[in-house]
Amino acid sequence: MSDNSNMKQFKYVFGPVPSRRLGYSLGINNIPYKVCSYSCIYCQLGKTIKYSVERKSYSDPESVRKEIEFVIGKEARIDILHLYPMESQH
């Protein structure tokens, strides 16, 4: 999985991707793929497709947890988890 080919395989988890400062980073994002309020040139997922600042529930927390556990169970090296816009589920 470390070759980044799994980035679109999962709905909420991407990577791990190498980070010079932090080792291998597993990204966790509970909003749809490439929906963001930014378009960072360094984003591991590429250019933002849909810009949005709307606050709403995009995901089921249990589904996010299961995906994270699956990837962690398969991956030999993950040094850090990066949480991207984790909107409130309230």
C-alpha positions as CSV (number, residue, x, y, z in Angstrom):
1,M,0.0,0.0,0.0
2,S,2.9,2.4,0.5
3,D,3.1,3.1,-3.3
4,N,0.1,5.5,-2.9
5,S,-1.9,3.4,-5.4
6,N,-4.6,2.9,-2.8
7,M,-5.5,6.6,-2.5
8,K,-8.7,6.2,-4.4
9,Q,-9.4,2.7,-3.1
10,F,-10.8,3.9,0.1
11,K,-13.4,6.6,0.8
12,Y,-11.9,8.2,4.0
13,V,-8.2,7.0,4.2
14,F,-5.3,7.8,1.9
15,G,-1.6,6.9,2.0
16,P,0.5,6.3,3.8
17,V,2.6,9.1,2.1
18,P,6.2,10.0,3.0
19,S,6.7,13.1,5.0
20,R,10.2,14.5,5.5
21,R,9.4,15.7,9.0
22,L,7.1,13.0,10.3
23,G,7.9,9.7,8.5
24,Y,5.0,7.9,6.9
25,S,1.6,9.7,7.2
26,L,-1.8,8.1,6.9
27,G,-4.3,10.7,5.9
28,I,-7.9,10.6,7.2
29,N,-10.6,12.8,5.7
30,N,-14.3,12.3,6.3
31,I,-15.5,14.6,3.6
32,P,-15.9,13.5,-0.1
33,Y,-12.9,13.1,-2.3
34,K,-11.5,16.5,-3.3
35,V,-14.2,18.6,-1.7
36,C,-12.4,21.3,0.2
37,S,-12.3,25.0,0.9
38,Y,-8.7,25.2,-0.2
39,S,-6.6,24.1,-3.2
40,C,-3.2,23.6,-1.6
41,I,-0.4,23.0,-4.1
42,Y,1.1,20.4,-1.8
43,C,-2.0,18.3,-1.3
44,Q,-1.4,14.6,-1.7
45,L,-4.8,14.2,-3.3
46,G,-4.3,16.7,-6.1
47,K,-6.3,19.7,-7.2
48,T,-9.6,20.5,-5.5
49,I,-12.5,19.6,-7.7
50,K,-15.4,21.2,-5.7
51,Y,-14.9,24.1,-3.3
52,S,-17.2,24.2,-0.3
53,V,-17.5,25.7,3.1
54,E,-20.9,24.2,3.9
55,R,-21.0,22.6,7.4
56,K,-22.8,19.3,7.3
57,S,-22.3,15.6,8.1
58,Y,-20.5,13.9,5.3
59,S,-19.8,10.5,6.8
60,D,-20.6,7.8,9.3
61,P,-18.0,7.8,12.1
62,E,-18.1,4.0,12.3
63,S,-17.3,3.6,8.6
64,V,-14.3,5.9,9.0
65,R,-13.1,3.9,12.0
66,K,-13.3,0.6,10.2
67,E,-11.4,1.9,7.2
68,I,-8.6,3.2,9.4
69,E,-8.4,-0.1,11.3
70,F,-8.2,-2.0,8.0
71,V,-5.3,0.0,6.6
72,I,-3.4,0.1,9.9
73,G,-3.8,-3.7,10.1
74,K,-2.3,-4.2,6.6
75,E,0.4,-1.5,6.6
76,A,3.8,-2.2,8.0
77,R,4.8,1.4,8.7
78,I,2.6,4.3,9.7
79,D,4.3,6.9,11.8
80,I,1.5,9.5,12.2
81,L,-2.2,10.0,11.5
82,H,-3.2,13.2,9.8
83,L,-6.7,14.3,10.4
84,Y,-8.1,16.5,7.6
85,P,-11.3,18.5,7.9
86,M,-13.1,16.3,10.4
87,E,-16.5,18.1,10.6
88,S,-18.6,17.7,13.7
89,Q,-21.2,14.9,13.5
90,H,-23.7,16.9,15.5
